Amino acid sequence: MNRRNVLASGMSMFAGAAAGTAGGTALSARRAGPANTRAPGPAAATFITSRDGTALFCRDWGEGAPIVFASPWALGSDWWEYQMADLAARGMRCIAYDRRGQDRSEQPKGGYDFDTLSDDLAAVIGSLDLRGVTLVGQSMGGGEAVRYLSRYGTARVARLVLIAPITPRVLKSTDNPDGFDPAFLVKVRAALCKDRPGNIGAAAPAFFGSPANTVSAEMMQWWAQMLLRCPLNVMLSLHHAFTETDFTDDVRAVRCPTLIIQGDQDTSTPLEFTGRTTAKLISGSRLQIYEGAAHGLPITHTERLNEDLRTFANVAA
């Protein structure tokens, strides 16, 4: 299999971080203003300082019951704009942030592990003094969400939504025979190191699913450009982390109402060993399957997903 085919068939699992080391220079100018200050207007943004001093870019839109979004692998807060704009207009306060090392957030040399990433999520929730949160994590963001809950509990989080999760684990093992082979993941990372733009572009159809004409070429290009804004060394560190971390104990520790949403054509995080298994491990959780859907649900099923999020947040309140 050539490099592009390797990534096209496997990068769909990427969207989903610390093995490896990510470099970069912290920009002190990004720390202007108090961490919990909200600018006036419908599209406020600020920077929040995490536990280790990393400045995290944070969008904070709307007023009302808070819903916090944790993004898939290598994607920033822009990924959630179709959810945030709609739900903010419906009376919810929508918060999303750029993961450390990505987009407008600082790029520290380390901290690309799930304990530190969950500390970052805790900094966002705590600095904004959010309570009764509906916590939404897609793919890798779901790993951050369950690690946060296992370490920080539910004092501030009322309910959890996992969209196309990586939980409980994606790596192949004797008791997870359908997971991804480690040798395959090595090939995927090697492909990224050879032709990142080409391989990301080739992966878009699998990520968004078929028929391809349900998502415009411009939308797929927008997604690819978001991924390319994540530096390669950060991408690699996060990829190691989310593919090699076992979240079984974190998932079992979840003690809040949980909704799991996943497509039955998801090749990124196949339903059988992610969503279904996660649902079995979280007592009282509900698995909602989108028939014919792949991994990019916030774009391919925007209206349905937005309504399911709003309904779950209201019903579980």
C-alpha positions as CSV (number, residue, x, y, z in Angstrom):
1,M,0.0,0.0,0.0
2,N,1.5,3.4,-0.9
3,R,1.8,6.3,1.5
4,R,-1.4,8.1,0.4
5,N,-3.5,5.0,0.5
6,V,-2.2,4.2,4.0
7,L,-3.3,7.6,5.3
8,A,-6.5,7.7,3.3
9,S,-7.6,4.5,4.9
10,G,-6.3,5.2,8.3
11,M,-6.3,8.9,8.9
12,S,-10.1,8.8,9.2
13,M,-9.3,7.5,12.7
14,F,-7.1,10.5,13.3
15,A,-9.9,12.9,13.8
16,G,-10.7,12.0,16.8
17,A,-3.1,13.5,22.9
18,A,1.9,12.3,25.8
19,A,4.1,10.3,23.9
20,G,6.7,12.3,22.0
21,T,7.9,15.8,22.4
22,A,6.3,18.9,20.7
23,G,8.3,22.1,20.2
24,G,7.3,25.7,19.9
25,T,7.7,29.1,21.4
26,A,5.3,30.5,23.9
27,L,4.0,33.9,23.0
28,S,3.6,36.0,26.1
29,A,1.5,38.6,24.2
30,R,-1.3,36.0,24.1
31,R,-1.8,36.2,27.8
32,A,-3.3,39.7,27.9
33,G,-6.3,40.2,30.2
34,P,-7.7,38.2,33.1
35,A,-8.4,34.6,32.3
36,N,-12.1,34.7,33.0
37,T,-12.9,38.0,31.3
38,R,-15.5,37.8,28.6
39,A,-15.5,40.5,25.8
40,P,-18.9,41.9,25.0
41,G,-20.8,40.8,22.0
42,P,-22.1,37.5,20.6
43,A,-18.7,36.0,19.7
44,A,-16.4,36.7,22.7
45,A,-13.0,35.1,22.9
46,T,-10.2,35.2,25.5
47,F,-7.0,33.4,26.6
48,I,-7.0,31.1,29.7
49,T,-3.8,30.1,31.4
50,S,-3.5,26.4,32.2
51,R,-1.9,24.9,35.3
52,D,1.6,24.8,33.7
53,G,1.3,28.4,32.3
54,T,0.2,27.5,28.8
55,A,-2.1,30.1,27.2
56,L,-5.2,28.5,25.7
57,F,-7.3,30.4,23.2
58,C,-11.0,30.1,24.2
59,R,-14.2,31.0,22.4
60,D,-17.1,31.9,24.7
61,W,-20.4,32.5,22.9
62,G,-23.9,33.2,24.2
63,E,-25.5,33.1,27.6
64,G,-27.3,30.4,29.5
65,A,-26.6,26.8,30.4
66,P,-23.0,26.0,29.6
67,I,-21.9,23.5,27.0
68,V,-18.1,22.9,26.6
69,F,-16.7,21.3,23.5
70,A,-13.4,19.3,23.3
71,S,-12.2,18.8,19.7
72,P,-11.0,15.9,17.7
73,W,-7.3,15.3,17.0
74,A,-5.5,18.2,15.5
75,L,-8.6,20.3,15.1
76,G,-9.2,23.6,16.9
77,S,-12.3,25.4,18.2
78,D,-13.3,26.4,14.7
79,W,-14.5,22.8,14.2
80,W,-17.5,23.5,16.5
81,E,-18.7,26.8,15.0
82,Y,-21.8,25.3,13.4
83,Q,-22.8,23.9,16.8
84,M,-21.8,27.0,18.8
85,A,-23.6,29.5,16.6
86,D,-26.8,27.5,16.5
87,L,-26.9,26.6,20.2
88,A,-25.9,30.1,21.4
89,A,-28.8,31.4,19.4
90,R,-31.1,29.0,21.3
91,G,-30.1,30.2,24.7
92,M,-27.0,28.2,25.6
93,R,-23.5,29.4,26.5
94,C,-21.1,27.6,24.2
95,I,-17.4,27.3,25.0
96,A,-14.6,25.7,22.9
97,Y,-10.9,26.1,23.0
98,D,-7.8,25.4,20.9
99,R,-5.9,22.5,22.4
100,R,-2.3,23.3,23.5
101,G,0.1,23.4,20.6
102,Q,-2.7,24.1,18.0
103,D,-4.0,27.2,16.3
104,R,-4.0,30.3,18.5
105,S,-3.0,28.5,21.7
106,E,0.7,28.4,22.8
107,Q,3.0,25.6,21.8
108,P,4.9,24.3,24.9
109,K,7.6,21.7,24.6
110,G,5.6,19.2,26.5
111,G,2.3,18.3,28.1
112,Y,0.9,16.3,25.2
113,D,-0.5,13.6,27.5
114,F,-4.0,13.1,28.7
115,D,-3.4,14.1,32.3
116,T,-2.0,17.4,31.2
117,L,-4.7,17.8,28.5
118,S,-7.4,17.1,31.1
119,D,-5.7,19.8,33.3
120,D,-6.2,22.2,30.4
121,L,-9.8,21.3,30.2
122,A,-10.1,21.9,33.9
123,A,-8.5,25.3,33.5
124,V,-11.1,26.3,31.0
125,I,-14.0,25.1,33.1
126,G,-12.6,26.5,36.4
127,S,-11.4,29.9,35.1
128,L,-14.8,30.6,33.6
129,D,-16.4,29.2,36.9
130,L,-18.7,27.0,34.9
131,R,-21.2,24.7,36.7
132,G,-23.8,22.3,35.4
133,V,-21.7,21.8,32.3
134,T,-22.8,19.6,29.4
135,L,-19.3,18.3,28.3
136,V,-19.1,17.3,24.7
137,G,-16.0,15.5,23.3
138,Q,-15.5,14.2,19.8
139,S,-13.0,11.4,19.1
140,M,-9.8,12.4,20.8
141,G,-11.7,15.1,22.7
142,G,-13.8,12.3,24.3
143,G,-10.5,10.9,25.8
144,E,-9.9,14.3,27.4
145,A,-13.4,14.4,28.7
146,V,-13.4,11.0,30.4
147,R,-9.9,11.7,31.8
148,Y,-11.1,15.0,33.2
149,L,-14.1,13.2,34.9
150,S,-12.0,10.5,36.3
151,R,-9.5,13.0,37.8
152,Y,-11.8,16.0,38.7
153,G,-15.2,14.4,39.2
154,T,-18.6,15.8,38.5
155,A,-18.7,18.9,40.7
156,R,-18.9,21.1,37.7
157,V,-20.1,18.7,35.0
158,A,-23.7,17.6,34.9
159,R,-23.7,15.4,31.8
160,L,-21.4,14.0,29.1
161,V,-21.7,13.6,25.3
162,L,-19.2,11.4,23.5
163,I,-19.3,11.8,19.7
164,A,-17.5,9.1,17.7
165,P,-15.3,8.3,20.7
166,I,-11.8,6.8,20.8
167,T,-12.8,5.2,24.1
168,P,-12.1,2.8,25.6
169,R,-9.1,2.2,23.4
170,V,-8.2,1.9,19.7
171,L,-4.9,-0.1,19.8
172,K,-5.1,-3.8,18.9
173,S,-4.4,-6.2,21.7
174,T,-5.3,-9.7,22.8
175,D,-8.5,-8.5,24.4
176,N,-9.2,-5.8,21.7
177,P,-8.5,-7.9,18.5
178,D,-10.4,-5.5,16.2
179,G,-8.3,-2.5,17.1
180,F,-5.7,-0.8,14.9
181,D,-2.4,-2.7,14.5
182,P,0.6,-0.8,15.9
183,A,2.5,-1.4,12.6
184,F,-0.2,0.3,10.7
185,L,-0.1,3.3,12.9
186,V,3.6,3.6,12.3
187,K,2.9,3.7,8.6
188,V,0.3,6.4,9.1
189,R,2.8,8.6,11.0
190,A,5.5,8.0,8.4
191,A,3.0,9.1,5.7
192,L,2.3,12.3,7.6
193,C,6.1,13.0,7.6
194,K,6.4,12.6,3.9
195,D,3.4,14.5,2.4
196,R,1.1,15.9,5.0
197,P,-1.1,18.1,2.7
198,G,-1.5,15.4,0.1
199,N,-2.4,12.6,2.6
200,I,-4.8,14.8,4.6
201,G,-6.6,15.8,1.4
202,A,-6.8,12.1,0.3
203,A,-8.4,11.2,3.7
204,A,-11.2,13.7,3.5
205,P,-13.8,11.5,1.7
206,A,-13.5,8.7,4.2
207,F,-13.7,11.1,7.1
208,F,-16.9,12.7,5.9
209,G,-18.3,9.5,4.3
210,S,-20.4,8.9,1.2
211,P,-22.0,10.1,-0.9
212,A,-19.2,12.6,-1.2
213,N,-21.5,15.3,-2.6
214,T,-23.2,15.8,0.8
215,V,-20.1,17.8,1.8
216,S,-18.7,20.4,-0.6
217,A,-15.1,20.4,-1.8
218,E,-14.7,23.7,-0.1
219,M,-15.8,22.2,3.3
220,M,-13.4,19.4,3.0
221,Q,-10.6,21.9,2.1
222,W,-11.6,24.0,5.2
223,W,-11.2,20.8,7.3
224,A,-7.8,20.0,5.8
225,Q,-6.6,23.5,6.4
226,M,-7.5,23.3,10.0
227,L,-5.5,20.1,10.4
228,L,-2.5,21.7,8.7
229,R,-2.6,24.5,11.2
230,C,-1.5,22.0,13.8
231,P,2.3,21.7,13.6
232,L,3.6,18.3,12.5
233,N,5.5,17.6,15.7
234,V,2.4,18.3,17.8
235,M,0.3,16.1,15.5
236,L,2.7,13.2,16.0
237,S,2.8,13.6,19.8
238,L,-0.9,13.7,20.0
239,H,-1.3,10.8,17.7
240,H,1.0,8.6,19.8
241,A,-1.0,9.7,22.9
242,F,-4.5,9.0,21.7
243,T,-3.7,5.8,20.0
244,E,-1.7,4.3,22.8
245,T,-3.8,5.4,25.8
246,D,-6.2,2.9,27.4
247,F,-9.2,4.8,28.8
248,T,-11.0,1.7,30.2
249,D,-10.7,2.7,33.9
250,D,-11.6,6.4,33.0
251,V,-14.8,5.2,31.2
252,R,-15.8,2.9,34.0
253,A,-15.5,5.9,36.5
254,V,-18.0,8.1,34.6
255,R,-20.9,8.9,37.0
256,C,-23.1,11.3,35.1
257,P,-25.8,10.9,32.4
258,T,-24.0,10.1,29.2
259,L,-25.1,10.1,25.6
260,I,-22.9,8.4,23.0
261,I,-23.4,9.4,19.3
262,Q,-21.7,7.5,16.5
263,G,-22.2,6.7,12.8
264,D,-22.4,3.0,11.7
265,Q,-20.0,3.8,8.8
266,D,-17.3,5.4,10.9
267,T,-13.9,4.0,9.8
268,S,-12.0,6.4,12.0
269,T,-13.2,4.9,15.2
270,P,-15.3,1.9,14.3
271,L,-18.5,1.6,16.2
272,E,-18.0,-2.0,17.3
273,F,-14.9,-1.5,19.5
274,T,-15.4,2.1,20.5
275,G,-19.0,3.4,20.8
276,R,-20.7,0.0,21.6
277,T,-18.0,-1.0,24.1
278,T,-18.0,2.5,25.8
279,A,-21.8,2.2,26.2
280,K,-21.4,-1.1,28.0
281,L,-18.8,0.3,30.4
282,I,-20.8,3.4,31.4
283,S,-23.8,2.5,33.5
284,G,-27.0,4.0,32.3
285,S,-25.5,5.5,29.2
286,R,-27.4,5.7,25.9
287,L,-25.9,4.9,22.5
288,Q,-27.5,6.7,19.5
289,I,-26.4,5.4,16.1
290,Y,-26.6,7.6,13.0
291,E,-27.2,5.2,10.1
292,G,-25.0,5.6,7.1
293,A,-22.8,8.2,8.9
294,A,-19.0,8.4,9.1
295,H,-16.8,10.4,11.5
296,G,-17.5,14.0,10.6
297,L,-20.9,14.3,12.3
298,P,-20.7,18.0,13.3
299,I,-20.6,18.8,9.5
300,T,-22.4,15.9,7.8
301,H,-25.3,15.8,10.3
302,T,-25.3,19.3,11.7
303,E,-29.0,19.9,12.3
304,R,-29.6,16.5,13.8
305,L,-26.6,16.6,16.0
306,N,-27.4,20.2,17.2
307,E,-30.9,19.1,18.1
308,D,-29.7,16.0,19.9
309,L,-27.3,18.1,22.0
310,R,-29.9,20.7,22.9
311,T,-32.5,18.0,23.8
312,F,-30.0,16.0,25.9
313,A,-28.9,19.1,27.7
314,N,-32.5,20.2,28.5
315,V,-33.8,16.7,29.3
316,A,-30.9,15.8,31.6
317,A,-31.0,19.2,33.4
